[in-house]
């Protein structure tokens, strides 16, 4: 069943359309959850395609310290090994990517170093 069909069947389609026009994230998430749809879909619906790998929330342009992490196999014989990109809020990555002897350092990603 499509999202529109689910919303229509639940009597939520007009309210959902209004919330979408108003960009009411909380209302959209509530309705998506009510019709058994992943709440993270709200990011796509609002045109905010980046989603934090850890918390699942939107990463908007005002998250200046958001991270792009590219993963690939360490030992690869190919010139260009396959990679996977993940996106994260700095605080989420910092909290969950603690190493045994290292941690992510905010200073490394300081906006003062950006050229642009």
C-alpha positions as CSV (number, residue, x, y, z in Angstrom):
1,X,0.0,0.0,0.0
2,X,1.4,3.4,-0.9
3,X,1.9,6.2,1.6
4,X,-1.0,8.2,0.1
5,X,-3.2,5.1,0.4
6,X,-2.2,4.5,4.0
7,X,-2.9,8.2,4.9
8,X,-6.2,8.2,3.1
9,X,-7.3,5.0,4.8
10,X,-6.4,6.5,8.2
11,X,-8.3,9.7,7.4
12,X,-5.0,11.7,7.6
13,X,-4.4,12.7,4.0
14,X,-5.7,16.3,4.2
15,X,-3.9,16.9,7.5
16,X,-0.7,15.4,6.1
17,X,-0.8,17.6,3.0
18,X,-1.3,20.7,5.2
19,X,1.6,19.7,7.5
20,X,3.8,19.1,4.4
21,X,3.0,22.6,3.1
22,X,3.7,24.1,6.5
23,X,6.9,22.0,6.8
24,X,5.6,20.8,10.2
25,X,8.2,18.1,10.9
26,X,6.7,17.0,14.2
27,X,3.2,16.5,12.7
28,X,4.6,14.7,9.7
29,X,6.6,12.3,11.9
30,X,3.5,11.6,14.0
31,X,1.4,10.8,11.0
32,X,4.1,8.7,9.3
33,X,4.4,6.7,12.5
34,X,0.6,6.4,12.8
35,X,0.4,4.6,9.4
36,X,3.4,2.3,10.1
37,X,5.9,4.2,7.9
38,X,9.5,5.0,8.9
39,X,9.5,8.5,10.4
40,X,12.9,9.2,8.7
41,X,11.0,9.5,5.4
42,X,10.2,13.1,6.6
43,X,13.7,14.1,5.5
44,X,13.0,13.1,1.9
45,X,9.6,14.6,1.9
46,X,11.0,18.0,3.1
47,X,13.8,17.8,0.6
48,X,16.5,17.3,3.3
49,X,18.1,14.2,2.0
50,X,20.9,13.9,4.5
51,X,20.1,11.8,7.5
52,X,22.4,11.1,10.5
53,X,23.7,7.5,10.5
54,X,23.3,7.3,14.2
55,X,20.2,9.1,15.3
56,X,18.3,9.1,12.0
57,X,17.4,12.8,12.3
58,X,17.8,15.2,9.4
59,X,21.1,16.9,8.9
60,X,20.3,20.4,7.7
61,X,22.7,23.1,6.3
62,X,22.7,24.8,9.7
63,X,24.5,21.8,11.1
64,X,27.9,23.3,10.1
65,X,29.9,20.6,11.9
66,X,28.1,17.6,10.2
67,X,30.4,14.9,9.0
68,X,30.7,12.9,5.8
69,X,32.4,9.6,6.4
70,X,33.6,7.4,3.6
71,X,34.1,3.7,4.3
72,X,36.0,1.1,2.3
73,X,37.9,-2.1,2.9
74,X,41.3,-1.6,4.3
75,X,43.0,-4.3,2.4
76,X,41.9,-4.0,-1.2
77,X,43.8,-4.9,-4.4
78,X,41.6,-2.7,-6.6
79,X,42.7,0.8,-7.6
80,X,39.3,2.2,-6.6
81,X,37.8,0.1,-3.9
82,X,34.0,0.2,-3.5
83,X,33.0,2.7,-0.8
84,X,30.0,3.6,1.2
85,X,29.3,7.2,2.5
86,X,27.6,7.9,5.8
87,X,26.5,11.2,7.2
88,X,26.4,12.2,10.8
89,X,25.9,15.0,13.2
90,X,29.3,15.6,14.9
91,X,27.9,15.1,18.4
92,X,26.3,11.7,17.4
93,X,29.6,10.5,15.8
94,X,31.6,11.8,18.7
95,X,29.4,9.9,21.2
96,X,29.3,6.6,19.3
97,X,32.7,6.4,17.6
98,X,34.9,6.4,20.6
99,X,38.0,4.3,20.0
100,X,40.1,2.5,22.6
101,X,42.8,5.2,22.4
102,X,41.4,7.9,20.2
103,X,38.2,10.0,19.7
104,X,37.0,12.3,17.0
105,X,38.3,15.8,17.7
106,X,36.0,18.8,17.0
107,X,39.0,21.0,16.3
108,X,39.9,18.9,13.3
109,X,36.7,20.0,11.6
110,X,36.8,23.7,12.6
111,X,34.9,26.0,10.3
112,X,37.8,28.5,10.7
113,X,39.9,26.2,8.4
114,X,37.3,26.2,5.6
115,X,38.3,27.9,2.4
116,X,35.4,29.0,0.4
